[in-house]
Amino acid sequence: MTGITFVTASEGRLTMAFSFTIARKHNNGMGRAGVLLTPHGVIETPAFVPVGTKGTVKSLSPEDVRAAGADVVLANTYHLYIEPGHEVIKKAGGLHRFMNWNGPLMTDSGGYQVFSLGAGIEDGISPSGTYKKRKDDDASGRHARLASVDEDGVTFRSHLNGTEHRFTPERSIEIQHGIGADMIFAFDECTAENATPEYQKEATERTHRWAKRCLEYHAAHGSLDTQMLFGIVQGGKSRALREESAHTISSLGFPAFGVGSSSIGADLEKNLLWSVPFLPEEKPRHILGVGEPKDLFTAVERGGDLFDCVAPTRMARNGTLHTTRGKISVINARFREDFSPIDADCGCSTCAHYTKAYLSHLLRSGEMFGATLASIHNVFFITHLVRAMRQSLMNGDFETFKKAFLSAYYGTV
Ligand SMILES: [Zn+2]
């Protein structure tokens, strides 16, 4: 057991409120099981982080989220800034109190939404830090009308009512101070997936300069004991840029790291191989936007500790449910008279008490309770899948577990 209490990015001041311990490593030298201590409790890593965009994991109470096995929730800074505003949350005593979640909380920087939402892309739909090209992005992937970037920050329009707003690195951190999550993120520029190499380089280098400003603002105005600031590695699909980004962000002294633009499938693995080995081993790493079982195995195997994604809850509301034998669409007619649980092996409260036929009926009828029951199951499934990965790391049989799970889930591996 190697215990590491690390020092936050401020004059070497020791912070006891946070610590990260690596308990066991994968024999590939990258994956690891650990324990992250935060002011609001312990997270055993690797861990899945459900997304509570507007201060709620859609359709679930905090008690449901906890019962589904989640230790930590990530809320979106952009959405909370637009409505109800961080000042209101601050007056309420911070987001923990406001939403009645007393466990560990994270907020993202708002960067992804600022750059993507103006296009009408749904919140967090990208499985990564890149987003689909917007109609008004020019051919180089440079952001146009709805989000204009300059060296100091970005001016954008609210996706709700078109009003104009401006985020700078300092402003993003100031808002995240007001919201008061335990773990917060540096403000980064998220590029369109079609960004040219030239523009990607320009955006990545700007993200590095912004990272430094975020650290400085946090050190001067924030509480280093209560909010851990994650630096974000970007670099798109370029190996050279990702390595450079990981080196640069590591050198700035962040206590933890996020990996953006990580994408899915084979691209995810490449992007992690080009970033993670250059990050300090003793500090925690959050891989942004990973929620598909196969991708979660990749991200754990390649050294990720935390992973957030809206997919489990979004899919649930559409009736798509995880089972150990793959996804099912419970609204399909063949489930109308299927009185068995979603997955007989699942330990969630939905599977203990309700049938596919009932869920199928509720979701086809647009009943809110259907979304709740389906979300409980999907959050439980993904949270416990990542927990099982952790256990397999601890037991030293990750590869065996991975092979068995993927073969049952996807049918072929
Ligand atoms: Zn279940």
Residues whose N, C-alpha, C, O or C-beta is under 5 A from the ligand:
A	BS01	ZN	C346 C348 T350 C351 H377
